[in-house]
Amino acid sequence: MRRLMACVVICSYLSLLGFGLFSHVLGYKQSDHVGMYFIIWDMYCGWCAHEVRHHIIAEGESGQYYEVTPAPWGEFVPFASIDRHHYDGAASFTASLATHILDHTDHEPITEVTLVEEAWSKKYNLPDEMYLAQNEVPKQKRTYFRSRSVLSPTGEYRQRAIDWTGWLSHQAVVNNPRLQQKMKGQPFMMSESFASPTRIRQASHETEDAPPQ
C-alpha cells in the first residue's frame, strides 16, 4: 500500500510539473488562476530596475478627462501602500477594472479609455541623504509617462504596446549595429501577444523642477 501511495504521489508531482512546463512554454492559461503561479516556470524572474505605476484615464464626449483609478469608493492595498491595480504589470486586467468602475459611477458617455504607464528608476526611491552620499549630486527625479494601451468604453482593446522594460530591451537591440548584424540570417521566434514596438507612444516625461513636456 505504501509503495502504491508513493507511486501516486510521484506521478502526480511529475504530472503537475509537466503541465506547468507545458503551460509556460505555450502560454496556456498562465494567469487563469492564482495557483498557476506555483507551477509555471517563473520562480526566478528577477527584479526590475524601474518602478512602474498604472493610471487609467477615461475621455468623455465633451473632451473632459476623468481619472478612473483609484476607485472613488477606495482601493484595496494588498502590500505596503500601493493600490492593487499597480500590481497588474502585464496590464491583463485593465479592461475589467475600467469597465467595472465606469459601470458603477455617474459620468457623461465615455469615448475612450487609456492606460498611462508611469516609470522611474528605482534609485530615486532612496532617501535624499543616501542618494547624495552615493551619487555626489542632488537627487533630480526623472519620470516617464507612456500610453500603454487604448480601449473602447466596453473594454475592447484598440491599441496595445509592450511595457517599459520591454521597450528598453527592444531599444538596446535596435540601437546596437553589432547585434543587428548578428541577427541577420538567424532563425527567431516571435509572439503576437503584444503590439509591435513601433506602435509605442511616449506621452511625456517630467522632472521634479520642470513641467511635463
C-alpha positions as CSV (number, residue, x, y, z in Angstrom):
1,M,0.0,0.0,0.0
2,R,2.8,2.4,0.9
3,R,4.5,1.7,-2.4
4,L,1.3,2.4,-4.3
5,M,0.8,5.7,-2.5
6,A,4.4,6.7,-3.2
7,C,3.9,5.9,-6.9
8,V,0.7,8.0,-6.9
9,V,2.4,11.0,-5.2
10,I,5.4,10.8,-7.5
11,C,3.3,10.5,-10.7
12,S,1.1,13.4,-9.5
13,Y,4.0,15.6,-8.8
14,L,5.7,14.9,-12.1
15,S,2.4,15.4,-14.0
16,L,1.9,18.8,-12.2
17,L,5.4,19.9,-13.1
18,G,4.9,18.7,-16.7
19,F,1.7,20.7,-17.0
20,G,3.5,23.8,-15.6
21,L,6.3,23.5,-18.1
22,F,3.7,22.9,-20.9
23,S,1.7,26.0,-19.8
24,H,4.8,28.2,-19.6
25,V,6.3,27.2,-23.0
26,L,3.0,27.5,-24.9
27,G,1.5,30.3,-22.8
28,Y,-1.5,28.2,-22.0
29,K,-3.7,29.6,-19.2
30,Q,-0.8,31.1,-17.3
31,S,-2.9,33.7,-15.5
32,D,-6.2,31.9,-15.3
33,H,-5.9,31.0,-11.6
34,V,-3.6,32.2,-8.8
35,G,-2.5,28.6,-8.2
36,M,-0.8,28.7,-11.6
37,Y,2.0,30.8,-10.1
38,F,3.2,27.8,-8.1
39,I,3.7,25.5,-11.1
40,I,4.7,27.7,-14.1
41,W,8.4,28.3,-14.6
42,D,8.8,31.9,-13.4
43,M,10.2,31.5,-10.0
44,Y,13.4,33.3,-11.0
45,C,12.0,36.1,-13.0
46,G,14.3,38.6,-11.3
47,W,13.8,42.3,-10.3
48,C,13.2,45.3,-12.5
49,A,15.4,48.4,-12.2
50,H,12.4,50.7,-12.7
51,E,9.4,51.5,-10.6
52,V,6.1,51.4,-12.5
53,R,2.6,52.8,-11.8
54,H,-0.5,52.5,-13.9
55,H,-3.1,55.2,-14.3
56,I,-6.4,54.6,-16.1
57,I,-7.8,57.7,-17.8
58,A,-11.2,58.0,-19.5
59,E,-12.1,60.6,-22.1
60,G,-15.8,61.8,-22.3
61,E,-17.7,63.0,-25.3
62,S,-17.1,66.6,-24.2
63,G,-13.3,66.1,-24.3
64,Q,-13.1,66.1,-20.5
65,Y,-10.7,63.5,-19.0
66,Y,-11.6,61.5,-15.9
67,E,-9.2,59.7,-13.5
68,V,-10.7,56.2,-13.3
69,T,-8.2,54.9,-10.7
70,P,-8.1,54.9,-7.8
71,A,-11.8,54.0,-7.5
72,P,-14.0,56.5,-5.7
73,W,-15.0,54.0,-3.0
74,G,-11.4,53.3,-2.1
75,E,-8.8,50.8,-3.3
76,F,-7.6,47.5,-1.9
77,V,-4.0,47.7,-0.8
78,P,-2.6,44.2,-0.5
79,F,1.0,45.2,0.4
80,A,2.7,48.4,1.8
81,S,1.0,51.5,0.4
82,I,0.5,50.6,-3.3
83,D,-3.0,50.1,-4.7
84,R,-3.9,46.7,-6.2
85,H,-4.1,47.9,-9.8
86,H,-0.4,48.8,-9.8
87,Y,0.4,45.1,-9.3
88,D,-1.0,44.2,-12.8
89,G,2.3,44.5,-14.5
90,A,1.2,42.8,-17.7
91,A,-1.9,45.0,-17.9
92,S,-4.1,41.9,-18.2
93,F,-7.0,43.3,-16.1
94,T,-7.1,46.9,-17.3
95,A,-10.3,46.3,-19.2
96,S,-12.0,44.6,-16.3
97,L,-11.0,47.4,-13.8
98,A,-12.0,50.2,-16.1
99,T,-15.4,48.8,-17.1
100,H,-16.3,47.9,-13.5
101,I,-15.5,51.4,-12.2
102,L,-17.2,53.1,-15.1
103,D,-20.3,50.9,-14.8
104,H,-20.7,51.9,-11.1
105,T,-20.1,55.7,-11.4
106,D,-22.1,58.6,-12.9
107,H,-20.4,60.4,-15.8
108,E,-21.0,61.6,-19.3
109,P,-20.7,59.0,-22.2
110,I,-17.2,57.8,-22.5
111,T,-15.5,57.6,-25.9
112,E,-12.1,56.1,-25.0
113,V,-10.1,54.7,-22.1
114,T,-6.3,55.0,-21.9
115,L,-3.8,53.2,-19.7
116,V,-0.9,55.5,-18.9
117,E,2.2,53.9,-17.6
118,E,4.4,55.9,-15.3
119,A,8.0,54.7,-14.8
120,W,11.1,55.9,-13.0
121,S,14.4,54.4,-11.9
122,K,14.3,52.8,-8.5
123,K,17.4,54.7,-7.4
124,Y,15.2,57.7,-6.9
125,N,13.4,55.8,-4.2
126,L,16.4,56.3,-2.0
127,P,16.2,58.9,0.8
128,D,17.8,62.2,-0.3
129,E,20.7,61.9,2.1
130,M,21.6,58.4,0.9
131,Y,21.2,59.3,-2.7
132,L,23.5,62.3,-2.3
133,A,26.1,60.2,-0.5
134,Q,26.1,57.5,-3.2
135,N,26.0,59.8,-6.3
136,E,27.5,63.0,-5.0
137,V,24.8,65.1,-6.8
138,P,21.4,66.2,-5.5
139,K,18.5,63.9,-6.5
140,Q,16.6,65.1,-9.5
141,K,13.9,62.5,-10.2
142,R,13.0,61.9,-13.8
143,T,9.7,60.3,-14.6
144,Y,8.4,58.9,-17.9
145,F,4.7,58.6,-18.9
146,R,3.7,56.4,-21.8
147,S,0.4,55.3,-23.4
148,R,0.4,51.6,-22.7
149,S,-3.0,50.7,-24.2
150,V,-6.1,52.3,-25.6
151,L,-9.6,50.7,-25.0
152,S,-13.2,51.3,-26.1
153,P,-15.8,52.1,-23.4
154,T,-16.8,48.5,-23.4
155,G,-13.3,47.2,-22.7
156,E,-12.2,46.2,-26.2
157,Y,-8.6,46.9,-27.0
158,R,-7.9,49.3,-29.8
159,Q,-4.2,49.5,-29.3
160,R,-1.7,47.7,-27.1
161,A,2.1,48.1,-26.6
162,I,4.8,46.4,-24.7
163,D,5.8,47.6,-21.2
164,W,8.5,50.0,-20.3
165,T,11.2,47.4,-19.6
166,G,10.3,45.6,-22.8
167,W,10.7,48.8,-24.8
168,L,14.1,49.4,-23.2
169,S,15.2,45.9,-24.2
170,H,14.0,46.5,-27.7
171,Q,15.9,49.8,-27.9
172,A,19.0,48.0,-26.6
173,V,18.9,45.7,-29.6
174,V,17.7,48.2,-32.2
175,N,20.4,50.7,-31.4
176,N,23.2,48.2,-31.4
177,P,24.6,47.7,-35.0
178,R,26.7,44.7,-33.9
179,L,23.6,42.8,-32.6
180,Q,21.6,43.7,-35.7
181,Q,24.3,42.3,-38.0
182,K,24.5,39.1,-35.8
183,M,20.7,38.6,-36.0
184,K,20.6,38.6,-39.8
185,G,20.1,35.2,-41.3
186,Q,19.4,33.6,-37.9
187,P,16.0,32.0,-37.1
188,F,14.0,33.6,-34.4
189,M,10.7,33.2,-32.6
190,M,8.1,35.9,-32.1
191,S,4.8,36.3,-30.2
192,E,1.7,38.1,-31.3
193,S,0.6,38.7,-27.7
194,F,1.9,42.3,-27.8
195,A,1.8,45.0,-30.3
196,S,4.7,46.0,-32.5
197,P,7.2,48.1,-30.6
198,T,6.9,50.8,-33.3
199,R,3.4,51.5,-32.0
200,I,4.6,52.7,-28.6
201,R,3.8,56.3,-27.9
202,Q,5.6,58.2,-25.2
203,A,3.1,60.5,-23.6
204,S,5.5,62.8,-21.7
205,H,8.4,63.0,-19.3
206,E,9.0,65.3,-16.4
207,T,11.5,66.1,-13.6
208,E,10.8,67.5,-10.2
209,D,11.8,71.0,-11.2
210,A,10.4,71.1,-14.7
211,P,6.9,70.8,-16.1
212,P,5.7,67.9,-18.3
213,Q,6.9,68.1,-21.9
